[in-house]
Amino acid sequence: MLVHLSIRDIVLIERLDLTLGAGLSVLTGETGAGKSILLDSLALALGGRGDGSLVRHGAKQGEVTAAFDIETDHPARRLLTDNGFDDDGDLVLRRVQTADGRTRVFINDRPASVALMRAIGLSLVEIHGQHDDRALVDAASHRTLLDDFGGLGDDAAATARLFGEWRSAREALGRHRAKVEAAAREADFLRSAVEELSELQPIAGEEEELAASRQVMMRSEKIATDVNDANEELSGPASPIPGLANLLKRLDRKRDELPGLLDEAIERLDTALDALSDAQTSLEGALRSLEFDPRALEATEERLFALRAAGRKYNVPVDDLPELTARMIGDLADVDAGEERLVKLERDVEEKRERFDTAALVLSEKRAVAARMLEAAVMAELPDLKLERASFMVTLERDPERRDASGIDTAEFHVRTNPGTRAGPMMKVASGGELSRFLLALKVALADRGSAPTLVFDEIDTGVGGAVADAIGRRLARLAGTVQVLAVTHAPQVAARASTHLLISKASVAGAEEDRVATRVAAIDTEGRREEIARMLAGESVTEEARAAAARLIGR
């Protein structure tokens, strides 16, 4: 419920802080005191249309803050969490309106959009009045209200789920049919491509491996020539090794003849021969390592060029050829097995449609029962509201061919104000006073089913007599037993039943540089209530008889 309303610099309101409780709170005061300003301010905090003209003259901006204490499972909390807002504690909506027309929105002290504020506001507060066109008179909401009244929420949710499954099946069928038709147009190309790619059998990463292997083999061929030339120098006819070996033997034989003179030369020649022999061995090993089959290079190049040609032909990177092959095989399989799968999908669509139709028909029949019950509940309220000759009807139309997530029904609340006249939508048929009473009768019937936690009634007792006003007061008090009710009223019979009475007045601003007035709102005690209700009974001159009558109303 609404627990606090703070208003700053809106029209005639400079500064106002209201703490509100459960039950029935009434707002009374002289005409022009500012009751409509209070409701306009509340509407602004609920996401209503902003306007720079709402800002008090001389102020740069106005501000309205509304704090709500709501249940942990209230839909407003789900809206908060779905949009990334903290939902702990009270829910605080704040709207800043500047004189130049700009507006800012804050939810729980975080910037937000007007759309989100409006969505949350609609779940928190319903405003009803003679000219209200947002709540119960909105035909788009009537089917939901009927489901709430009949306790059909689970049936409606199940029907919506089955509709979603049917719709998903239809979409899957449509996608598959389009895919098969497109594939069929390219069947010959697909068959040729699948045959070619299946024969090629491309492997992911193969291009890089083949290119690297080809480079190694090409480099090996060139290097092998140089290594072979070096080996020929050491191992061929012109090799220096035999001559050096023969020279070493001759010197070794002369060593004893010249002691110590040839030792160093012999040692170095011996080392050189060993080194040359080692080099010869290394070169022979290198040649063996560099040996390759020219046919392997040719095969590698053929494979690499074939892969690259296929990539160019099908306009994909070579590494994507395996994926393309798999996709084309799948497409070809869809062509080959398309009709069989289409039949299966069509059967699935038909089965899901039949399940939805069955659930929608059951829901429609339950709605028909709920419609008669709602009609009876509303009709029972009308005599006391001096609408005994009027009729209330729930026009429920069933069209099995018009399927949507809500079923196969359209629902709209119609009224007939007098026997023999044509029934029609409430907003078009009922006058202002009649409309407000029809709305009240509806809210009483729907009080504990699908109602916002706070209901606001704006002068719905206008133009009615004492007995009707008393009946309205009784029903507002009854509603206040299940939800918070705020009522702007001119009827003493309504004001007398309030648990909280707020008096709206207009007074001059003390100390202001210019002559101006401001709206004040204050909760009044028992004596103040008696005096205000007496004023409402007697008018400008309050008599003792009026005070006594007011006391009787309050006591009753």
C-alpha positions in Angstrom: 0.0 0.0 0.0 0.9 3.7 -0.3 2.6 4.6 3.0 4.1 8.0 2.3 3.5 10.8 -0.3 5.9 13.7 -0.5 5.2 16.7 -2.8 7.4 19.7 -3.5 6.5 22.7 -5.6 3.6 21.2 -7.6 1.0 23.8 -8.7 -0.3 25.2 -5.4 1.6 22.8 -3.1 4.9 24.1 -1.8 5.7 21.4 0.6 3.6 18.4 1.7 4.4 15.2 3.5 1.5 12.7 4.0 1.8 9.4 5.9 -1.0 7.0 5.0 -2.2 3.8 6.5 -4.5 0.9 5.8 -8.3 1.2 5.5 -10.3 4.0 4.1 -8.8 7.5 3.9 -11.0 10.3 2.6 -9.9 13.7 1.3 -12.4 16.5 1.7 -12.3 20.3 1.4 -13.9 23.2 -0.4 -14.1 23.2 -4.2 -10.8 24.6 -5.6 -8.8 23.7 -2.5 -6.5 21.5 -4.4 -7.8 17.9 -4.2 -7.2 17.4 -8.0 -3.7 18.7 -7.5 -3.0 15.9 -5.0 -4.2 13.3 -7.4 -2.3 14.8 -10.3 0.8 14.7 -8.2 0.3 11.0 -7.3 -0.3 10.2 -11.0 3.0 11.9 -11.8 4.8 9.6 -9.4 3.1 6.6 -11.0 4.4 7.4 -14.5 1.7 9.8 -15.7 2.3 12.4 -18.3 4.7 15.1 -17.2 4.1 18.8 -17.9 6.1 21.9 -17.1 2.9 23.7 -16.1 2.7 21.4 -13.0 5.7 23.2 -11.5 4.7 25.8 -9.0 5.0 29.4 -10.3 8.4 30.8 -9.4 10.0 27.4 -8.8 12.5 25.8 -11.2 11.3 22.2 -10.6 8.8 20.2 -8.7 9.1 16.8 -7.2 6.8 14.0 -6.0 7.9 10.9 -4.1 5.6 8.0 -3.3 6.7 5.1 -1.0 5.0 1.8 -1.0 5.0 -1.2 1.4 4.2 -4.2 -0.7 4.3 -8.0 -0.4 7.5 -9.9 -1.3 5.7 -11.7 -4.1 4.0 -8.6 -5.6 4.4 -8.3 -9.4 6.0 -4.9 -8.9 9.0 -6.6 -7.2 9.4 -9.0 -10.2 9.4 -5.9 -12.5 12.2 -4.5 -10.4 14.4 -7.6 -10.4 13.8 -8.1 -14.1 15.2 -4.7 -14.7 18.1 -5.0 -12.4 16.8 -2.9 -9.5 17.1 -3.7 -5.7 13.7 -4.9 -4.4 14.5 -5.0 -0.7 12.4 -2.9 1.7 9.9 -0.2 0.6 9.4 0.6 -3.1 10.1 4.3 -3.6 9.1 6.1 -6.8 10.4 9.7 -7.3 9.6 12.0 -10.2 11.3 15.3 -10.8 9.5 17.7 -13.2 11.3 20.8 -14.4 9.5 24.0 -15.5 11.0 23.7 -19.0 9.2 20.4 -19.5 12.0 17.9 -18.8 11.4 15.1 -16.4 13.6 12.6 -14.5 12.5 9.3 -12.9 14.1 7.5 -10.0 13.1 4.1 -8.6 14.7 3.2 -5.2 17.0 6.2 -5.8 18.3 4.9 -9.1 17.6 6.6 -12.5 14.9 4.7 -14.5 12.6 5.2 -17.4 9.1 6.6 -17.4 7.9 3.4 -19.0 9.1 1.2 -16.2 7.7 3.7 -13.6 4.3 3.5 -15.4 4.4 -0.3 -15.5 5.1 -0.5 -11.8 2.6 2.2 -11.0 -0.2 0.4 -12.8 0.4 -2.7 -10.6 0.4 -0.6 -7.4 -2.4 1.9 -7.8 -5.8 2.1 -9.6 -7.4 5.5 -10.0 -11.1 5.5 -10.7 -13.3 8.4 -11.4 -16.2 9.6 -13.5 -14.0 10.3 -16.5 -11.3 7.7 -15.9 -10.5 5.7 -19.0 -7.5 3.8 -17.8 -8.7 1.1 -15.4 -11.9 -1.0 -15.5 -13.3 0.8 -18.5 -10.4 -0.4 -20.6 -11.8 -3.4 -22.5 -8.3 -4.8 -23.0 -8.2 -5.7 -19.3 -11.7 -7.2 -19.0 -10.7 -10.8 -20.0 -7.9 -10.7 -17.4 -10.3 -9.4 -14.7 -12.8 -12.1 -15.6 -10.1 -14.8 -15.2 -9.1 -13.2 -11.9 -12.7 -13.2 -10.6 -13.2 -16.9 -11.7 -9.9 -18.1 -10.3 -8.8 -19.1 -13.8 -5.2 -17.9 -13.6 -3.7 -21.4 -13.8 -6.0 -22.4 -16.7 -5.2 -19.3 -18.6 -1.4 -19.8 -17.9 -1.6 -23.4 -19.1 -3.5 -22.3 -22.3 -0.9 -19.7 -23.0 1.9 -22.3 -22.6 0.1 -24.6 -25.0 -0.3 -21.8 -27.5 3.4 -21.0 -27.2 4.2 -24.7 -27.9 1.9 -24.7 -30.9 3.4 -21.4 -32.2 7.0 -22.8 -31.8 6.0 -26.0 -33.7 4.6 -23.9 -36.5 7.7 -21.8 -36.7 9.9 -24.9 -36.8 7.7 -26.3 -39.6 8.0 -23.1 -41.5 11.8 -23.0 -41.1 12.1 -26.6 -42.2 9.8 -26.2 -45.2 11.7 -23.1 -46.4 15.0 -24.9 -45.9 13.8 -28.0 -47.9 12.4 -25.8 -50.7 15.6 -23.9 -51.0 17.7 -27.0 -50.9 15.5 -28.7 -53.5 16.2 -25.9 -55.9 19.9 -26.6 -55.5 19.7 -30.4 -55.3 21.8 -31.0 -58.4 24.5 -28.6 -57.3 24.4 -30.2 -53.8 24.8 -33.7 -55.1 27.7 -32.7 -57.3 29.4 -30.7 -54.5 28.9 -33.5 -51.9 30.3 -36.0 -54.3 33.4 -33.9 -55.0 34.0 -32.9 -51.4 33.4 -36.4 -50.1 36.0 -37.7 -52.5 38.4 -34.9 -51.5 37.8 -35.6 -47.7 39.2 -32.3 -46.5 40.6 -32.2 -42.9 40.7 -29.1 -40.7 44.3 -27.8 -40.5 45.5 -29.9 -43.4 46.4 -26.9 -45.6 48.9 -25.5 -43.1 50.5 -29.0 -42.6 50.8 -29.6 -46.4 52.2 -26.1 -47.1 54.8 -26.6 -44.3 55.8 -30.1 -45.6 56.0 -28.8 -49.2 58.4 -26.0 -48.1 60.6 -28.4 -46.2 60.8 -30.7 -49.2 61.6 -27.9 -51.6 64.3 -26.6 -49.3 65.7 -30.1 -48.8 66.2 -30.5 -52.5 68.3 -27.4 -52.8 70.4 -28.0 -49.7 71.0 -31.7 -50.7 72.9 -30.5 -53.9 75.3 -28.4 -51.8 75.9 -31.1 -49.2 76.5 -33.7 -52.0 79.1 -31.4 -53.6 80.9 -31.1 -50.3 80.8 -34.8 -49.7 82.3 -35.4 -53.2 85.2 -33.1 -52.3 85.9 -35.3 -49.3 85.0 -38.7 -50.6 85.7 -38.5 -54.4 88.9 -38.9 -56.5 90.1 -35.4 -55.6 89.7 -36.1 -51.9 92.8 -34.8 -49.9 92.4 -37.5 -47.3 94.5 -40.3 -49.0 97.3 -38.0 -49.8 97.4 -36.6 -46.3 97.3 -40.1 -44.9 100.3 -41.2 -47.1 102.2 -38.0 -46.1 101.6 -38.8 -42.4 102.9 -42.3 -42.8 106.1 -41.1 -44.4 106.7 -38.5 -41.7 106.0 -41.0 -39.0 108.8 -43.3 -40.4 111.3 -40.4 -40.3 110.4 -39.5 -36.7 113.2 -41.6 -35.1 115.8 -40.1 -37.3 115.1 -36.6 -36.1 113.9 -37.0 -32.5 111.3 -34.4 -31.4 111.6 -32.4 -34.5 108.5 -33.8 -36.3 106.3 -34.7 -33.3 104.1 -31.5 -33.4 103.6 -31.7 -37.2 102.7 -35.4 -37.1 100.2 -34.7 -34.2 98.5 -31.9 -36.1 98.3 -33.8 -39.3 96.7 -36.7 -37.4 94.1 -34.3 -35.9 93.4 -32.9 -39.3 92.8 -36.3 -40.8 90.5 -37.2 -37.9 88.5 -34.0 -38.4 88.2 -34.5 -42.2 87.1 -38.1 -41.6 84.5 -36.9 -39.1 83.3 -34.2 -41.5 83.0 -36.9 -44.2 80.9 -39.0 -41.9 78.6 -36.0 -41.0 78.1 -35.1 -44.6 77.1 -38.7 -45.5 74.6 -38.6 -42.5 73.2 -35.3 -43.7 72.7 -36.7 -47.2 70.8 -39.6 -45.9 68.6 -37.3 -43.9 68.0 -35.1 -46.9 67.0 -38.0 -49.1 63.3 -37.5 -50.2 61.1 -39.0 -52.9 60.3 -36.5 -55.6 57.0 -38.3 -56.0 56.1 -37.3 -52.3 56.6 -33.6 -53.2 54.5 -34.0 -56.3 51.7 -35.8 -54.3 51.9 -33.1 -51.5 51.6 -30.3 -54.1 48.7 -32.0 -55.9 46.8 -32.4 -52.6 47.5 -28.8 -51.5 46.5 -27.3 -54.9 43.3 -29.4 -55.0 42.2 -28.2 -51.5 42.9 -24.6 -52.5 41.0 -25.0 -55.7 38.0 -26.3 -53.8 38.2 -23.4 -51.4 38.1 -20.9 -54.3 35.3 -22.8 -56.0 33.0 -22.8 -52.9 34.2 -19.4 -51.7 35.3 -20.5 -48.2 38.7 -20.8 -46.5 40.3 -24.2 -47.0 40.0 -24.9 -43.2 36.2 -24.5 -43.5 35.8 -27.1 -46.2 35.1 -29.9 -43.7 32.3 -27.9 -42.1 30.9 -27.0 -45.5 31.0 -30.7 -46.5 29.0 -31.7 -43.4 26.5 -28.9 -43.9 26.0 -29.8 -47.6 25.6 -33.4 -46.6 22.9 -32.3 -44.1 21.2 -30.1 -46.7 21.2 -33.0 -49.1 19.8 -35.3 -46.4 17.1 -32.7 -45.9 16.3 -32.8 -49.6 16.3 -36.6 -49.6 14.4 -37.0 -46.4 12.6 -33.7 -46.5 9.1 -34.9 -47.2 9.3 -37.5 -44.4 10.4 -34.9 -41.9 7.8 -32.4 -43.1 5.1 -34.9 -42.5 6.4 -35.5 -39.0 6.5 -31.8 -38.3 3.1 -31.2 -39.7 1.7 -34.0 -37.5 3.4 -32.3 -34.5 1.8 -29.0 -35.3 -1.6 -30.6 -35.6 -1.2 -32.4 -32.3 -0.2 -29.2 -30.5 -3.0 -27.3 -32.1 -5.5 -29.9 -30.9 -4.1 -29.8 -27.4 -4.4 -26.0 -27.4 -7.9 -26.1 -28.8 -9.0 -28.5 -26.1 -7.5 -26.4 -23.3 -8.9 -23.1 -24.9 -12.4 -24.6 -25.1 -12.3 -25.8 -21.5 -11.1 -22.3 -20.5 -13.8 -20.7 -22.6 -16.5 -22.7 -20.9 -15.1 -21.8 -17.4 -15.1 -18.2 -18.5 -18.7 -18.4 -19.4 -19.6 -19.7 -15.9 -17.4 -17.0 -14.3 -19.1 -14.3 -16.5 -22.5 -15.3 -15.2 -21.2 -15.2 -11.6 -19.6 -11.8 -12.1 -22.8 -10.5 -13.6 -24.7 -11.7 -10.6 -22.2 -10.2 -8.2 -22.3 -6.8 -9.8 -26.1 -6.9 -10.3 -26.5 -7.5 -6.5 -24.7 -4.3 -5.8 -26.7 -2.1 -8.2 -30.0 -1.6 -6.3 -28.4 0.0 -3.3 -26.5 2.3 -5.7 -29.8 3.4 -7.2 -29.2 1.5 -10.4 -31.9 -1.1 -9.8 -33.3 -0.7 -13.3 -29.8 -1.0 -14.9 -28.1 -4.2 -16.1 -24.5 -5.3 -16.2 -23.4 -7.9 -18.7 -20.2 -9.6 -19.6 -20.1 -10.0 -23.3 -18.1 -13.1 -24.0 -17.5 -14.0 -27.7 -15.9 -17.3 -28.6 -14.2 -17.6 -32.0 -12.3 -21.0 -32.4 -10.6 -19.6 -35.5 -9.2 -16.6 -33.7 -6.5 -18.2 -31.5 -4.0 -16.3 -29.4 -2.1 -16.9 -26.1 -5.2 -15.9 -24.1 -7.4 -18.5 -25.8 -10.3 -18.1 -28.2 -12.4 -15.5 -26.3 -12.9 -11.8 -26.2 -14.6 -10.2 -23.2 -16.0 -6.8 -22.6 -18.1 -5.3 -19.9 -21.4 -3.8 -21.2 -24.2 -2.0 -19.3 -27.8 -1.1 -20.0 -28.9 1.9 -17.8 -32.7 1.5 -18.4 -34.9 -1.3 -19.7 -35.5 -1.2 -23.4 -32.3 0.7 -24.2 -29.4 -0.8 -26.1 -26.6 -2.2 -24.1 -23.1 -1.1 -24.8 -19.6 -0.5 -23.4 -19.7 1.3 -20.0 -17.7 4.3 -21.2 -20.1 5.0 -24.0 -23.5 4.2 -22.4 -23.2 5.3 -18.7 -23.3 8.9 -17.7 -20.5 10.2 -15.4 -22.4 9.4 -12.1 -23.6 6.1 -13.4 -20.2 5.1 -14.7 -18.6 5.7 -11.3 -21.2 3.6 -9.5 -20.8 0.8 -12.0 -17.1 0.9 -11.4 -17.6 0.8 -7.7 -19.9 -2.2 -8.0 -17.3 -3.9 -10.1 -14.5 -3.2 -7.7 -16.5 -4.6 -4.8 -17.1 -7.8 -6.8 -13.4 -8.0 -7.7 -12.1 -6.7 -4.4 -10.0 -9.7 -3.4 -9.2 -10.8 -6.9 -6.8 -9.1 -9.3 -6.9 -5.7 -7.5 -4.0 -3.3 -7.0 -3.1 -2.9 -3.3 -4.2 0.8 -3.4 -7.5 2.1 -5.0 -8.2 5.8 -5.5 -11.7 7.0 -6.1 -12.0 10.5 -7.4 -15.4 12.1 -6.5 -17.4 9.0 -7.6 -20.2 10.2 -5.4 -20.7 13.4 -7.4 -24.4 14.1 -8.2 -25.9 11.3 -6.0 -28.3 11.7 -3.2 -27.9 10.7 0.5 -29.1 7.1 0.2 -26.8 6.4 -2.8 -23.9 8.2 -1.1 -24.4 6.1 2.0 -24.4 3.0 -0.2 -21.2 4.2 -1.8 -19.7 4.8 1.6 -20.6 1.3 2.8 -18.9 -0.3 -0.2 -15.8 1.8 0.0 -15.5 0.8 3.7 -16.0 -2.9 2.7 -13.3 -2.6 0.0 -11.0 -1.0 2.6 -11.1 -4.3 4.5 -9.0 -6.0 1.8 -7.1 -3.1 0.1 -6.1 0.4 0.9 -8.7 2.9 -0.4 -8.3 6.7 -0.9 -11.4 8.6 -1.8 -11.8 12.2 -2.7 -15.4 13.0 -1.7 -18.0 15.7 -1.2 -20.5 13.2 0.5 -20.6 13.3 4.3 -22.0 9.8 4.3 -18.7 8.6 2.7 -16.5 10.8 4.9 -18.1 9.5 8.0 -16.9 6.0 7.3 -13.2 6.9 7.0 -10.5 5.5 9.2 -8.4 8.5 8.3 -9.8 11.9 7.3 -7.5 14.4 5.5 -8.7 17.9 5.1 -7.5 19.9 2.1 -7.5 23.6 2.4 -6.0 26.7 0.7 -4.4 29.5 2.7 -2.2 32.5 2.1 1.5 32.1 2.4 2.9 34.0 5.3 5.8 36.2 4.6 5.6 35.8 0.8 6.8 38.8 -1.2 3.7 38.6 -3.3 0.1 37.7 -2.5 -0.2 34.0 -3.1 -1.8 30.9 -1.7 -0.8 27.3 -1.1 -2.6 24.1 -0.6 -2.4 22.4 2.8 -3.4 18.8 3.7 -3.7 17.7 7.3 -5.2 14.7 9.1 -8.0 15.9 11.5 -9.1 14.4 14.8 -12.5 13.4 15.9 -13.6 16.9 16.7 -12.2 18.2 13.4 -14.0 15.4 11.6 -17.3 16.3 13.2 -16.9 19.9 12.2 -15.8 19.1 8.6 -18.7 16.7 8.1 -21.1 19.2 9.5 -19.8 21.7 7.0 -20.4 19.2 4.2 -24.0 18.7 5.5 -24.8 22.4 6.1 -22.7 24.3 3.7 -21.1 27.7 4.6 -23.0 28.2 7.9 -22.5 25.3 10.2 -25.4 24.8 12.7 -25.7 22.8 15.8 -28.2 20.6 14.1 -25.5 19.9 11.4 -23.0 19.1 14.1 -25.4 16.7 15.7 -26.2 15.0 12.4 -22.4 14.7 11.7 -21.9 13.1 15.1 -24.7 10.6 14.3 -23.1 9.8 11.0 -19.7 9.2 12.5 -21.2 7.1 15.3 -23.1 5.0 12.9 
